[in-house]
Amino acid sequence: MSRADKAVMAVTLPAGIALFIATEIANFSGHELFSWDPHHFFGQVGGMALIVVAVTRWR
């Protein structure tokens, strides 16, 4: 694994997990995490996309 792959994975994996979990908690508690995303769609999809990017860099 190259240094760039390690760096991308080290940044995107925790960010993706945090974003996904934060939007799930906000969804179930009835709060809005982002004012432009009242249905939490973009937060959840964005979190999953970051996780997928990190996992694809894992070799």
C-alpha positions in Angstrom: 0.0 0.0 0.0 1.4 3.4 -1.0 1.6 6.4 1.3 -1.1 8.1 -0.7 -3.5 5.2 -0.3 -2.8 5.1 3.5 -3.4 8.8 3.8 -6.6 8.7 1.9 -7.8 5.7 3.9 -6.8 7.3 7.2 -8.8 10.4 6.5 -11.9 9.2 4.6 -12.7 6.2 6.7 -13.2 8.0 10.1 -14.8 10.9 8.3 -17.3 8.7 6.5 -18.2 6.7 9.6 -18.6 9.9 11.7 -20.8 11.5 9.0 -23.0 8.4 8.5 -23.5 7.9 12.3 -24.1 11.5 12.9 -26.9 11.7 10.3 -28.4 8.5 11.6 -28.6 9.8 15.1 -30.0 13.1 13.8 -32.6 11.2 11.8 -33.8 9.2 14.7 -33.8 12.1 17.2 -35.7 14.4 14.8 -32.9 17.0 14.5 -31.4 18.4 11.3 -27.7 18.0 11.0 -27.5 20.2 7.9 -30.1 22.8 7.1 -29.9 22.0 3.4 -30.5 18.3 4.0 -33.7 17.9 6.0 -34.2 14.3 5.1 -30.5 13.3 5.9 -30.1 11.8 2.4 -26.9 13.6 1.3 -25.3 13.1 4.7 -25.9 9.3 4.7 -25.0 8.8 1.1 -21.9 11.0 1.5 -20.8 9.1 4.5 -21.2 5.8 2.7 -19.4 7.2 -0.3 -16.4 8.1 1.9 -16.4 4.7 3.5 -16.4 3.0 0.0 -13.5 5.2 -1.1 -11.5 4.3 2.0 -12.3 0.6 1.6 -11.3 0.5 -2.0 -7.9 2.0 -1.1 -7.3 -0.8 1.4 -5.0 -3.3 -0.1 
